[in-house]
Amino acid sequence: MALANAEGPIILDTACFSQTAGRTTELDLKMAMELENRGVDSTRREKLFQELLAARSDVSNLTPSQLLEKDMKITLGIPVPGLPMLVQEFVAYPDVTEALKKFCAERETNVTVLMGLLIDGDQIQRDIAVFSSAEPRIAQEVIKCLMNSTDPALQLESFEVASENHIPGLQLFRQLNAKASRKQVLPIVRCAAECIVKRCQK
């Protein structure tokens, strides 16, 4: 990687050191300073961030199925795809219902947690949706854990999808705590999955 672009991964991960995002660590700052000492031009940060963000957000040629696969994590059998857009935008795509059902079937799961992200300058928006292809009680357990979480508190607010984009089995929430990333949400989903497993074993 050219030295001029070496700061790129840090800039993208921290949303260009945005205070709103709250994703910058001391190590990020230390590494950025070290790169500047080696000649990286810090005045290019915003331009580089916009270029990287545009490249990551260009999903014009991807189908709903490909978007679900693009950036996916799995915890205790529950997939958690990260979308380069808000979920409320994703559900407007054609054939999303079929894509979600196929996605669940291929992973032998009844529940998927979708996380949406929109970065506009230093402003960040997030939303979360829980999709259930069957067994709605499992989805409700996941939702309860997400809603009741205090570390972090996601501050979820129910969001009604437009009728023309309604997807049976999908419940959507605005995530008012935009600083809580998927890395922090995964343990909550895992805890919900563990509770479900324990309940089934009784």
N, C-alpha and C positions, 0 to 999 in steps of 0.2 A: 504494500500500500504506500502511495506517495506521501511524504511527510505533510504536504499541504492538506491532505484529506484524513490524516491520522486521527484528528479530533472528532471526525464524523460520528462514530458509534456513541461517543459520550454525549455529543450534542443531541443526537436523535433520542437517546434513552432518557435524557433529562429535560427534553423539550426546550433545548437551548438554555438550560439553567433557569427555567421558569420557576418563580416562587409560587405561582398558582398551582403548578403541577406537584411541587413538593417532592420531587424525585431525585434531587441532587444530594449526593453524599460527600463527606469529607474526602474520600478517595477520588471521586470525580473531580473535585476542585484541585486536588494535589496533582493528578495526572494531567489536567488541562494546563496547570502552571508549568509543569515539567515540559510539556510539548511547546509551550510558548518560549521557554528558555532555550529550546532547540531550534527556534525559528518559525514556529507556526504563527500565522497572522491572526490574532484574536478578533480583528475588525471584520473578518470574513464569516464569523460565526453565524450571524442571522441569514446571510445569503446561502451558506452551505446548508443550514437547517431547512430552509425553504426548498432547496433543491432535493434534499434527501426525503423530505416529507412528501413532496410531489411524486417522487419515484415510488415511495412506499404506498401512497394512496391511489396510484393509477391502477384501478381494477376494472377498467373499461372492457377488457377482453375476457374477464373471468365470469364463469357461471356461478349461480348460488352454491352449487356443490363444491366448486373450486374455492370459493370464499370461505366456506366452512372448514376446508382442509388446510387453507393457506397458513394459518398460525394457530395450531390447536395444542392444548395440553389435556391430559387425562389424569384424574385423581380417583382412585378406587372405582374404576369403571365408568365414571361420569365424565364425558367430554366437555371441555370448556374452550370453545373456539373464540379467539380474539379477532374482531372484525375491524378493518381500517375505515370504519364509518359507524354511525349510530345504528343500533338495531332497528330503530323506527324507520330508518332509510332502507335497511336491508329487506324488511318485510314487504316493501313495495316492489321488489324485483318479481318478475314472472316465475311461476313454478317453484316458489320458495317452500310451500307446504310439502310438495313431493320430495324436494331436496332434503328437507329436515327428516322426513319419514325414512328415506333411503339411508341417510347418514346414521340415524339411530339403529336401523336394522343391520347395517354392515358392522356396527360395533356391539351388537347384541345388548343394547341398553334401551330403557324406556324414557330416559331423561337426558336432556342436554341443556347446559347453561351457556347462554351466549352473552359475550361482553362487547359492547360497542364503544368506540372512541373517536372523538372528533377534536382535532387541534386546529385552532384558528388564531394565529399570532401567539400570544401568551395565554390565551383562553382555552381551557380544556373542558369538554363535556363528555360524560360517560352515561351509559345506560346498560341495564342487565335484563335479560329475558330468560325465563325458564320454560322450556318446551317439553311437553309430555306426549309421547305417542301412545301411551297406555299407562295404566296404574297411576292415576292422578294423585293418589295418597303419597307416593314417593316424591312427586314434584312439590306437593304441599309441605313436606318435611324439609326439603331443600329451601323453599321460600321462607319458611318459618326461621330457619337458621340464619339466612341472609338478613332477614328483617330484624332479628333479635341480636345480631352481632354488635358487640361493643368495642371489640379490639381487632380491627377498627369498626367504628360505627359507619355503615355505608350510607345511612340516611336515604333509604329507598322511598320513592313516592310513586304510587301506581299511575300508570300512563295508559290511556285508552287509545288503541290503534284505530285508525280510520276504518270505517266499515268495509270499504273496498279492499283493504289490506288485512282484514281479519283472518287469523290463522287459528283453527281449533286446537286447543291444548297449549297455546302460548300465552304467557302472562308477562307483561312488560313493565319495567320500572325505571324511572329516572334515578340516577345515582348522584345525589346532591353532593356527597363527599367525593369530589373529583380526584382527590389525592390518593385514594385507595386504588391501587393497581391490581391487576390479575394475580400477581404474586401474593398479595395479601388476601385475595378472595379465595384462592385455591384451598387453603387450610379450612376455611368455613365450609366449603362444599365437601371436603374430605370428612369433616366432623359429622355433617349431615348423613353422608353415606355410611359412616361407621354406626351411627344411631339406627339406621334402617337395617343394617346387617344384624345388629344385636337384637333388634325387635323380632326379626324373622327367625332367629335362633331360639327364641323363647317357646 
